[in-house]
Amino acid sequence: MNKRNQGFTLVEIMIVVAIIAILAAVAIPNFIKYRQNSQAAACVSNLKQIEAAAEQAKMAGTTPSSVAELVGPTKYIKNTPTCPAGGTYGLGDDTTGPTCSIDTNGSDDKSAWHKLIKETSGS
């Protein structure tokens, strides 16, 4: 009888492991960057929600001094917004608007900022 060895050789397994390592080396940094950008986008969305709630409170005749004053079942925001990256929110003032403690995080990439960028009109 002809007995045939079945299975993979060590070289074939090493080639597969090397290919997986190369793919991981390319994919992991991009995944981390996309996750940071996603967290920043969610944080900016929360900041916009806080800003809108503060404006509604001002139109109603109250001047909130903290985010906690805007949150509650009968207030402007039902649930307390949380920064997905672990930052904390502050109300800021009329010129800066609400802030996140992470802010720019030392990054030049504006898509990773936890900060509202105020649009200035040229007129």
Sequence and secondary structure as in RCSB ss.txt:
>XXXX:A:sequence
MNKRNQGFTLVEIMIVVAIIAILAAVAIPNFIKYRQNSQAAACVSNLKQIEAAAEQAKMAGTTPSSVAELVGPTK
YIKNTPTCPAGGTYGLGDDTTGPTCSIDTNGSDDKSAWHKLIKETSGS
>XXXX:A:secstr
      S  HHHHHHHHHHHHHHHHHHHHHHHHHHHHHHHHHHHHHHHHHHHHHHHHHHTT   SSGGGGBSTTS
SBSS    TTS  EE   TTT SEETTBTTT S GGG BS        
